[in-house]
Amino acid sequence: MDKEHKDLKGKIKGEYNAINKTSSTSNDKVGHGTAIAGIIAAKDNSFGLVGIAPETEIYSVKVLNDKGKGSIDKLVTAIEWCIDNNIHVINLSFGLSKDKSILRNVIDKAVNRGIIVIAAAGNNYGGPADYPAAYKKVISINAVDRNNQLAVFSSKGKIDFSAPGVDIPILSINNGYETESGTSLAAAHVTGIVSLILQNKDKFGINSKDNIYYQVQHRLSELSIDLGEEGKDETYGEGLIIFK
């Protein structure tokens, strides 16, 4: 993430670089992490953008290099760090086309420790949802436009919910602002909503870490409006999450 962006400065409470296993992440050269962080938790100030959950603490965990490339072992290392450091929500706004047992196992471990894992379904233009979004206990997010229509680039298959992902205002590197589209941005919206739910556990009836995945999934279902085919389907999932 661009730690010096005026809408993120002071928001990042911890860092981990899984590529070289250090406690410092380099400045964002790609811009993807900055965009995701801004949607989730950009500061509520007098300028720029405001995130879905601006009081959320953000931890910058680097798994992709400065060209946006990475490896399974680095991702697994990063998730292990999140488990060891009591992170509550993991946003994975990227994906793989194939199931990898080592990734599936570490995500199962994270969910069993009470971590909510949210992933982008992938920009696959009707192709199958990416992994880890396709895993059973990962909350998989597809993208819709401002008319609640499925984005043309969205995936199909194991979809849990939909969220805005077309022409989304984002933070960009070097104190910039842009507009982008993608299921990654939709996943970030849901990560912000889940953060708000966890910040208001009493209001939403979240009573412990036991089966927290099922509790959060149930609350998201209650907040969703059905789109597409009646009931849960392979494009919109349970529908568009509306949080007021």
Residue pairs with C-beta under 8 A, 6 or more apart in sequence:
1 8
1 12
1 25
1 28
1 33
1 34
1 37
1 58
1 60
2 8
2 27
2 28
2 31
2 33
2 34
2 171
2 173
2 174
2 175
3 9
3 12
3 25
3 27
3 60
4 27
4 175
5 34
5 38
5 171
5 173
5 175
6 45
6 47
6 48
6 175
7 38
7 42
7 43
7 45
7 47
7 48
7 49
7 171
8 34
8 37
8 38
8 41
8 42
8 43
8 58
8 171
9 43
10 43
11 37
11 41
11 42
11 43
11 57
11 58
12 37
12 58
12 59
12 60
13 57
13 58
13 59
14 59
14 60
14 85
15 23
15 24
15 25
15 59
15 60
15 61
15 62
16 22
16 23
16 25
16 59
16 60
16 61
16 62
16 78
16 81
16 85
17 23
17 24
17 25
17 26
17 62
18 61
18 62
18 63
18 74
18 75
18 77
18 78
18 81
19 62
19 63
19 65
19 70
19 74
21 77
25 60
25 61
25 62
26 62
26 66
27 173
28 34
28 173
29 66
29 67
29 173
30 64
30 66
30 67
30 68
31 172
31 173
32 64
32 68
32 93
32 94
32 184
33 60
33 62
34 170
34 171
34 172
34 173
35 170
35 171
35 172
35 178
35 180
35 184
35 185
35 188
36 91
36 93
36 184
36 185
36 187
36 188
36 191
37 51
37 58
37 60
37 171
38 49
38 51
38 170
38 171
39 51
39 52
39 168
39 170
39 185
39 188
39 189
39 191
39 192
40 51
40 52
40 53
40 56
40 58
40 91
40 188
40 191
40 192
40 195
41 51
41 52
41 53
41 54
41 55
41 56
41 57
41 58
41 192
41 195
42 48
42 49
42 50
42 51
42 54
42 171
43 50
43 51
43 54
44 50
44 51
44 54
48 171
48 177
49 169
49 170
49 171
49 177
51 192
52 188
52 189
52 191
52 192
52 193
52 195
52 196
52 243
53 192
53 193
53 195
53 196
53 199
55 199
56 192
56 195
56 199
59 82
59 85
59 87
61 78
61 81
61 82
62 78
63 70
63 74
63 75
63 78
64 70
64 94
70 94
72 96
72 100
72 102
72 103
73 102
75 103
76 102
76 103
76 106
79 90
79 106
79 107
79 109
79 110
80 106
82 90
82 110
82 115
83 106
83 109
83 110
83 113
83 115
87 115
88 114
88 115
88 116
88 195
88 198
89 115
89 116
89 117
89 118
89 191
89 194
89 195
89 198
90 110
90 115
90 116
90 117
90 118
91 118
91 119
91 187
91 188
91 191
92 117
92 118
92 119
92 120
92 132
92 133
92 138
92 187
93 119
93 120
93 182
93 183
93 184
93 185
93 187
93 188
94 120
94 130
94 184
95 119
95 120
95 121
95 122
95 129
95 130
95 131
95 132
95 133
96 103
96 130
96 131
96 132
97 130
97 131
98 131
99 131
99 134
100 131
103 131
103 132
104 131
104 132
104 135
107 117
107 132
107 135
107 137
107 138
108 135
108 137
110 117
111 117
111 137
111 138
111 213
113 209
114 209
114 210
114 212
116 139
116 194
116 198
116 212
116 213
116 216
117 132
117 137
117 138
117 139
118 138
118 139
118 141
118 187
118 190
118 191
118 194
119 130
119 132
119 133
119 138
119 139
119 140
119 141
119 187
120 130
120 133
120 141
120 182
120 183
120 184
120 186
120 187
121 129
121 130
121 133
121 140
121 141
121 142
121 143
121 154
121 155
121 157
121 158
121 159
121 183
121 187
122 129
122 130
122 133
122 155
122 183
123 153
123 154
123 155
123 182
123 183
123 184
124 130
124 153
124 154
124 155
124 156
125 152
125 153
125 154
126 154
126 155
126 156
127 155
127 156
128 134
128 155
128 156
128 157
129 140
129 142
129 155
129 156
129 157
129 158
129 159
130 155
132 138
133 140
133 141
133 155
133 158
134 140
134 157
134 158
135 158
137 213
139 160
139 161
139 190
139 194
139 216
139 217
139 220
140 158
140 159
140 160
140 161
140 237
141 159
141 160
141 161
141 162
141 163
141 183
141 186
141 187
141 189
141 190
141 237
142 150
142 151
142 154
142 155
142 159
142 161
142 162
142 163
142 165
142 183
142 186
142 235
142 236
142 237
143 150
143 151
143 153
143 154
143 162
143 163
143 164
143 165
143 166
143 181
143 182
143 183
143 185
143 186
144 150
144 151
144 154
144 162
144 163
144 164
144 165
144 166
144 186
144 227
144 236
144 240
145 151
145 164
145 165
145 166
145 167
146 164
146 166
146 167
148 227
148 240
150 162
150 227
150 228
150 235
150 236
151 165
151 166
151 181
151 183
153 181
153 182
153 183
154 165
154 183
154 235
155 183
156 234
156 235
157 234
158 234
159 233
159 234
159 235
159 236
159 237
160 217
160 220
160 237
160 238
161 190
161 220
161 224
161 236
161 237
161 238
161 239
161 240
161 241
162 186
162 227
162 236
162 237
162 239
162 240
162 241
163 186
163 187
163 189
163 190
163 193
163 240
163 241
164 185
164 186
164 189
165 181
165 182
165 183
165 184
165 185
165 186
165 189
166 181
167 179
167 180
167 181
168 179
168 180
168 181
168 185
169 177
169 178
169 179
170 177
170 178
170 179
170 180
170 185
171 177
172 178
189 241
190 220
190 241
193 220
193 223
193 241
193 243
194 216
194 220
196 243
197 204
197 206
197 216
197 219
197 220
198 206
198 216
201 207
204 219
205 215
205 219
206 212
206 215
206 216
206 219
207 215
220 238
220 241
221 238
223 241
223 242
223 243
224 238
224 239
224 240
224 241
224 242
225 239
225 240
225 242
226 236
226 238
226 239
227 236
227 239
227 240
228 235
228 236
228 239
229 235
229 236
232 238
